[in-house]
Amino acid sequence: MSANTLYSIGEALIDMIPSKSGCDFAEVPAFSPRVGGAPANVCGAFTALGGRSALLTQLGDDPFGHKIAAELASHGIDVSRVPFTTKANTALAFVSLGADGNRTFSFYRNPSADLLYSASQIDPAWFQDAFALHFCSVSLVDSPMKAAHDAAIAAAAKAGAIISFDPNLRFPLWPDHDALKRTVLDYLPKASVLKVSDEELAFLTGSENIETALPQLFTGDVQLILYTCGGGGAYAFTRTARAFAGSQKVQAVDTTGAGDGFIGSFLWQLARDGVTRAGLAALEPLQMERYLDFSNRFCGLSVQRYGAIDSYPSLAELENA
């Protein structure tokens, strides 16, 4: 692998996509399995654009686990470090879609194979070729997987990689919402790139205003904050500069994986331009605006298709849209 490899750690699962949108779970007549999980999706977006990515997770030795591994590999994602276990099944996430394309989740994950992935399965030597390591909060529940995150983050940071964190809050997985908030705030300082959505800001900071919240978010190693507002566009902030790019109006049919597509495509641009962890703080407004516009357009195409990784456009598709 080249030094531009994106590593992503956390869950890979099956999103059960409803055959009918605009209704509750009880009214959905059928579900179809699609490969998902935010860390896998981020790899998918990065690779769809021509980047190299590797997923760090564990799958159940079951038909769903093997489906995930085969499909991720078919998209060019390196799954050579993904073991299978018979100790738990592959995670499932049943999704219902509102009329606006927004989702509600019901998880089958207590525990799932990914949560049994342990720190002893992380080899620090993997990260010598890492451009970045991406992670979310879904797999930071109290489990062996949390310790695996700690080991991977420490090793990637020591290797000089960008540490990318998207809290990607999933409240159904956290009966104790205070524990979720504490956990996210504990991991914030470890990140060099932080992505947060308008739906998450108030929960994490107590403020609905990004300008007011910035001092709380620029903590520890954080150098770049990406603030996404769905159809309202996206913002980027360093400690000395800021940028904004609006989103084009599109008819969304499925927003599954949209946020993952945004951060995956943004990280791909950083890798393409050789932006290192040390260079994040020097990003200029026009450069960040171009990155935001690119990722907004990437997501705009994605949400007009069903699924997550399957919906991500290639660079050629994006340039020709």
N, C-alpha and C positions, 0 to 999 in steps of 0.2 A: 504493500500500500504506500501511497505517497504521503507527504507531510500535510496534505490537505484533507485528511480523513476526519469525518465527523463521527464521533462515538455518541451513542444515546443509550441511557440506562433506564430501566423501568419495565412497565407492563407491555406485553403484546397480547392482544385478546381478540375475540370474535365479537364484532358489533352485529347484533341481530337487528337488521333494518326492516321497518314495517312496510308492508305492501300498500298501506293506505296512510295518508297524512291528514292532519287536521282533526285528529280524534284521539281519545284516551287509549291506554293499553288494552282495556277490556274490549274495545271495539275494533282492534286490529285483527284482520282475518288470517294473516300469515306473516312470517318473518323470513328474511333471507340472510344467510351468513356472509359478512364482509370482514376482511382482516382489518384490525384497527389497534387502538392503544396509542396514546399520544407520543411516546418515545419512538415507536415504530413509524408513526405518521411523519414525524419530523425527518427521520431517515428517508422516508419515501419522497418527501418534497425535495430534499437536498439532492437525492439521486436522480429524480425526474429531470432536474435541470442539468445533469451531467456530473454531479459531484460524487465522491466516494464516501460511503457510510457503513458503519458496523453497529449492530444492535447487541446490547448486553442484557440478557434476560434469561429466563428458564421457562420451558413449556411442558405441558403434560404429555406423557407418552400415549396420546390418544388421537383420534382422527382430526380433531380441531387443531391440536398442537402441530401435527404434521402438515395440515393445510396451511397454517400460518407460515411455517418455515419454508415450505415450497413456494408459496406466493411471494413472500418477501424476497427470496432468492431470485424469483423470476423478474422482479423489479430492479434487480442489481444490488440489493442490500446484502452485505456480508453477514451471514448467520453462522459462520464457522465456530463462533464462541458461544452458541446457544445450546445448552444441554437439554435433554429430555429427562423427566422424572416420572416414576410411577407412584410417588407419594401424594400427589394431588393432581387434580384436573386442570386443564387450560381454562382461563377465566372467560366468562361470557358477559356481555353488556347488552341488555335489551333496550332498544331505543324507540321512543314514540316521537313523532314529528308534528309540530303545530302547523297551522296554515301558513305561518311565516317562515317555516323551515327550521325553527328553533327546536331544541331537543329536550327530552326528559329521559333519565337513565334509570334502569333497574339492574343492579349488578349481581352476578353469581360468582362469588369470590371469597370464600370463607373457610380455609384459605384456598388460594389457587397456586398453581405451580410457580408462578413468578415470585410470589411472596416468600418462597422457601429458598430463593437464590441467596447465597451467603457470601460474606467477605472473603472466605477462603477460596472462592471460585474466581476472584479477581486477580489478575496478574498485572502488577504495575508496569511491566515491560511493554504491555500492549500500547501504552499511551505515548511512547517515544515518537510515534508518527502522527499524533493527534493534533488536528487544528482546533477542535473544540470538543467538549463533553456537554451534552444536554441532558437535563433531568426535570421532572415535575414533582408535584406533591402527592400524587395518587399512590405511589409506592413508598411513601415515607411513614406509613402506619407502623406501629411497633411490630417488627418482624425481622427475620434474617435479611430481607431485601434492604431494609433501612441501613444496616451495617455494611451491606455491599455498596450502597450509595456512598457512604462515608469513605470507604476504601478507594473507590473509583475517583471521587472528587479530589481526595488528597493526592493520589498518583497523577491525575491529569494536571492538577495545579502545579505540582512539582516539575512536571514536564514542560510547563510554560503554556499549556493550552488555555483557550478561552473557556470559561465555565458559564454555561447558559442555563438559566432557570426560568421556567414558566410555571407558576404555581398551579394553574389549570385546576381550580378548585372543584371538587366533586363531593358535595356535602353528604349524599347518601352513604358514602364510604366512611364517614367520620361521625359517629353518634355524638361525640363530644366536639362541638364546633370550636370551643376554646382551645382544645388540644390541637386542632387543625391550624388555628391562627398562630399559636405558639410555635408550632413546628415550622411553618412557613417563615416566620420572623427569625427563627434560629438559623435557617439555611440561607436567608437573604444575603448576609455578609460574605458568604462563600462564593457568590456569583460575581462574574464580571459583566455579564449581560443579563438584564432582568426584563421579562415581558409580563405585563399585567393588563387586564382588560378593564373597561369601564364598569363592568358588572362585579369585578372583584375589589376595586379600589377602596370602597367605603368599609368593607369587611376587614381588610388588612390594615387600613390606616385610620379609620374613623372619619375620613373626609371624602366627599364626593368631588372635590376639586383637585386636579392633578398638581396644579401649582402649589397648593397648600401641602400636599402629600409628599412632594419631592424630597424635602429634607429627611423624612423618615425612610425613604426608599434608597437614597444615596448613602448607604451604610457599608462599612467594611470595604470589600474589594469592588463594589459595584461602580462601573465606569459608564455604562450605557443603559438607559431605560427606554423600552418600547411600550407605548401606551396605545392600545387598540380600542376603537369605538365602533366596531362593526361598520355599518353603512355610513357612520359619521366620520370615517377616515382614521388616521393614525398619526401619532406624534413620536418623535425621538428626542431624547435629552441626554447630553453629557453634562458634566458639572459646569461647563462654560458655554455651551451652544445648544440650540434647539431647532427643530424642524417639524413641519406638518405637511401631510399630503392627503387630499380628499379621496373618497371612493366613488367610483362610477355606480350609478343606479343599475342594478341588475335584478332579475326575478330569481330569488334563491329558492331552490327546491330541496336542498339538504345542506345544512351548515356543519355537518359532522366533519371534523378535521380541519376546519377553516383556520382556526387559531394556530394549529400545528403547521399548516401550510405557510402561514405568515412567517413564523419564526424560522422554519426550515429554509424558506426562500431567502429570508434576510441573511441568515448565516451563510448561505451559499454565496451571496454577493460579497460578504466580507472575505470569504475564502478566495473567491475569484480575484479580488483586488489585493490580496496579500495583507489584509488588516490583521495584525496580531493583537494579543491581549494588551501589550504595551501601547499599541497604536489607537485603541478605542477612544481614549480621552482626547485625541487630536482630530477626530472626525469633524468635518466642517458642515455647516447647515445645508449647503447645496448638495453635497454628497449624500447626506442623510435623507434629504428630500427625494433624491433619485431612488435611493434604496426603498424608502417607504412607498413611493409610487409603484415601483416594480412589484413589491410584495402585495400591495392592494390589488393590482391587476391580476396577479397570480391567484389570489383568493377569489376575486370576482369571477374568474373562469371556473374555479373549483366548485363554488356553491351552486353553479347551474347544472351540476352533475351529481349523481348519487354516489354515496360512499366517501371514503377518505383518500387512501393512496390511489385507488382507481380513478379518482377525479382530478388528480394533479396534472396540470399541463406540462409538456416538455418545453424547453427553451424555444424551439422552433414554433410550437403552437402559440406560445405567448407573444412572440415577435410578429406573428402573422395575424393575430386577433384584431 
